Structure formats: structure tokens, C-alpha cells
Amino acid sequence: MKIFYIIYSMSYFLQQLINGLQLGFVYALIALGYTMVYGIVRLINFAHGDVFMVGAYLGFYALSLYHLPFPFAILFAMTGCAVIGITIEKMAYRPLRNAPRISALITAMGVSLFLEYFTSLKFVFGPNYLAYPTPFKVCTYQIGGVCVSNVQILVFSVAIILLVLLQFIVQKTKTGIAMRAVSYDKDTAKLMGINVDFITSFTFGLGSALAGAGGVLYGIAYPQIYPFMGIMPGLKAFVAAVLGGIGSIPGAMIGALIMGTVETMCSAYISSTMRDAIAFSILIIVLLVKPTGIMGKMETEKV
Amino acid sequence: MMDKSQFPIPNSQINLSKNLSTIVFIVAIFIAITTLLSFGVLNPYWIQIIQFAGIMTISALGLNLIYGYTGQFSLGHAAFYGLGAYSSSLITKTLHNLGFASFIIGLIVAIVLVAIIALLIGLPILRLKSDYLGIATLGFGIIVKVLFDNADAVIPAMGGSRGMLGIPKFTVFPLTYLFVIAATIVIRNFVFSDIGRACISIREDDIAAESVGVDTTKYKTMGFVFGSVFAGVAGVLYAHLYSFLHPSNFDFLKSIDVLLIVVLGGLGSISGTIIAAITWTFLLEGLRVILPPQILDWRLVIYPLVLIIVMLIRPMGIGSGMEFRFLRTQNDYTDKKK
């Protein structure tokens, strides 16, 4: 009977909703990189989840080795990831811009494997699990029967600040307008005098920086990191981007929040071992019902 | 089925009796390897690797049919590989008194099961295109892996995340070799049949194919089911080679491995796929032997680097647009560069 009481109690549901949104915001930070890169170069950047992992490690070293305060640690991770993202784009993807799309995709997988195994080497990050340091004392607040920890507040606020900042960059700045133009029609954008190479690099840098921030937040919220930690969150964030309509920035945010919430609700109410299966079943169903995702725009087929 | 007279294909099927040099070549390789084995030049470890290369070849030929010829992007190949492995192992483990006959029954059950599941999954999701199809198949692969992880709750013999133990070892070198040869011939004849041509037309342009009367749904599904069955057969051989199965052997990365082989080999090239599957296996295993123990960790760092470099140098894959002579036809349209 107690079980029934728990399941039907409202506060339990709200608690899970908050946990789900926490995960969703981390996914959102990763998913935005996927969706922006896909919008510009039509490439599923499989290495993105590993950039997220590198971000988590950079944050780890900044916090535990150099004892930087949290805002600087997250900036450090974001800068590092942006540099890595731009390097990957320049070295691996740019030479393949006119090759078949599958070649770029395979290269992305190669980069992903390279990052995973290279960082597993002993002199890089090492293959072991590491406990993430918390930059402050964790405390929880009771608000109407729901526990909210300061870690959760931090994740929410940092994620929301970054998302607002991103919206500002994309909607208001000149670079952002150029980004949207390139994503809309690359050739016309080039004719209008937009430096497509720069915009592509900028997009990779921006997406990777967000993933880096996501990595640090993930590390603080779920304090355990290892070199292969990026695979699953990366895949799920990608699924979230597809769910929201790949190429659409608000879509990626909504998709990620749905994905995080669904996953947490599944572990809470159904079964934690089956949660991935349920999350991906929802993906398949959404794709079958609305193949372009929630916010995706239909592309007309040209014959 | 299309009317054959509408699309005549002269001399399209392999006829081994007219292809003496090919038979000699196939038999010579077989004799060479068995001789090396009986003189102890190749230890059991290497013969296992050779067989694994054969298994990867069969699986990759299946994906080449789905992606390389029919043009349907699949990231869930390992799911069918796993379904074949687990279903046949359940049969051979329960019917172990029957000896080799249990293997045959297991093989047939695996093929039928994989074909049915591929049909049920393929019919709805093959409506999706390119990346979206890739993601849907990726999702299917992860769902199947999670089900393997939790299978012991329903079927205790499957072992769930602890792995499935004690599968009888039926896969021996001659058997694997026979399967690889058979798979090559079947794929080759499938591709050059009227069904195969319909599949290729869908890859080239599905709207155009539909406009000339090709039932795209039917041929897409056919290619998908057929290719998945190859993965299932590879899974059967795999299970009875290593006699141990674990869900992690069938995860997302295993689907990627097969995709890498197909793309590296060159899409729509049977020869390329075979070469790439063998090279891939021996590259990974060979690095284990060549590298000194201090830098053995670098093995899996070198491998993606090789992958990236090959892709940068030859974006179309190593064997794209070429085919061994015995796999060609007189008027070979896949042979010409577009």
C-alpha cells in the first residue's frame, strides 16, 4: 500500500520532474551543438559526445588541480572545448566538405573513437573512474515537500543563462544572422559575402563550448567521470535534437527537456534498467508519426 | 516481381562450373589455410581470428546490401547479429543431445526469427529517409541491447547482463569458409537479379524508381530483411565460435564497426567489403601482436587514426567502383564510375 501512496503522491511526481529537468538541461546543452552543426554542414557530429566528456575532465582538472572557482572552471572547460571543436572541424571535416556525407560521418565516428581511446591513455586522463569535486557544500532546500539542492539550482541557472546567451548570439548578432543564413542556403550566403568557412568554425566552437559547459554541470550533478561517459549522453542528446526537429534551436531545447524528463520518469515509475529502451521507443514512435520532429520544418523534395 | 523480359540481364548469375579459375582459387585458399593449421603454423588463436574475419565478412555483406546497394542507412545491424546469436544458442543449448543437427535447427530458427523481426521493424521504419532512418535503426539497436541485458528475467538461460555461457562449439574453419563463399555468391546473384536492380534503382533515386514502376517499399523491405538475415547468420556462427555471449558484444559500437567496414570497402562493392572486413580484423588483431606491450594501449588510438586517414585520402572507400573479375557480369553497370 505504501508503494501506491508514493506513486500517486504529487510531491513524488514533482520531485521526479525536477530531477528530469535537471538531466534535460544538461542534454539541452549537448543537443544544441548537434543541432547547430547539423543545420550548417548536415553532418551528425558523433564526436560531440566526446567533446562533452573532455569538457567534464577539463572542469575536473580546473576544480581539483588548479582550485579555480566554479565560474572560471566552467569558462576554462568551455574555452578548451571550443578549441578542440574548431580543431576537429579544421583537421577532419573540412577536407571532406565536398565528399559524400557518409565519409564525413565515418570520419566523425573515427574522431569519436580517437578521443575516447586517446583520453583513456594513462598520461592523458587515464582509464579509471574519477570522483568529481564539488566546488561548494551541497545543501538541499524543502519547498512545499519537494527537495531542491543547490546543485540543481546551479545547473538550472547556468543552463538557462547559456541558452539565453545563445539565443541572443543567434538572433541578434551579425555572426548569428550569418549562421542562420548559411544554414538556410549555403551557396546564396556565400554570394552575399558571408565567410562560410569562418561561420562553420564558429558554429563548431560555439556548440563545443556549450557541450563543455554541459560536461562540467553533468560532472557536478552526477559526480563520476570516465573517458567513455560521453557515448550515452551524446546519443541521447542527439536523439533529443532529432525529437525536437534537427536544425532547430528551440526544438533541441524542448526535445532535450522531454528526453530528460521521460528518462527520469521511466526510472522512477517503471524500471530503471528499461529506461533506455523506453526512451528510444518513444523516439521511433515520434519519428514515425512526425518524421521531422516536433519543431522541424518540412523540406520539399526536389526531383 | 517485375517482368523479367522488361529488364533483360544477360549472363548475370554466377555459374561456378563455367568459372574454373575461381573454383581453383577458392579451393587453393582453403587448402593453404588448413595445411598451415595442420602443421601448426597457425595456432588455434589465429584460426579463431580468421574465422572471426569470415563472420565479419558475412555480416558486412548483409549491411552492404542494405546500405551499399539499396541505400537504406542502418545503424542497428548489431541487433540482428545479436538476435541470430542468442536465438540459435538457446536452441543448441536445449537440444545439445542432437549434436550437429541442433546447430542446423538453430540456424534455421535464427534465420526465420531474424527475417520476421526485420520485416516487422522494416515495414514501418523504412518509410523514413537517410539520417532519420539511421537514428530509428540506432534506436532499435539500443532497445534490443537493453532487452538482452534484461532477458534473464524472462528466459534465465539467456543470462542477461551476466552473459550466456556454455554454448556448444560448432563453428569450425571449413564451416565458416563455406558460409563466406555461399554468402558471397548469394549476395552477388541477388544484386545482379531483377530484385537487385530494383534495389540499386532505389539507391540511385527513389522518386525516379517509383515513377518507372518499382515498388520501392517492397524492394527496400526485401533488401533490409535479406541483409539482416546475413547479420543473423553471422551471429549464429559467432555464438558457436566463442561459446560465450554478452549483450555488450551487440551494442551500438558493433553496428558502427560493420558500417565502417562497408564504407571503407566502398559502398556497393562486394570485393571491397570482403577486403575491408579481413583487413579490419587483422589490423585490430595484428596491432596487438606488433605493438610492444608498453604501448599496447595505443592500439585503439592508432585504429581510429588509420580510419580517419583512409577516409581523408579515399572518401569513397578503398574498393569503390571495382569488383573481382569472377563477381562481374558482361555488361557491368556497377563497375562504371558515375
Interface residues (C-beta under 8 A of the other chain):
Chain A: I44 A92 P95 L96 A99 P100 I102 S103 I106 T107 M109 G110 V111 S112 L113 F114 Y117 F118 S120 L121 K122 I231 L235 F238 V239 V242 I246 T273 M274 D276 A277 F280 S281 L283 I284 L287 L288 P291 E301 V303
Chain B: F73 P124 I125 R127 L128 K129 D131 Y132 G134 I135 A136 L138 G139 F140 I142 I143 V146 L147 D149 N150 I207 A208 F252 I256 L259 L260 V263 L264 L267 D297 W298 L300 V301 Y303 P304 L305 L307 I308 M311 L312 P315 M316
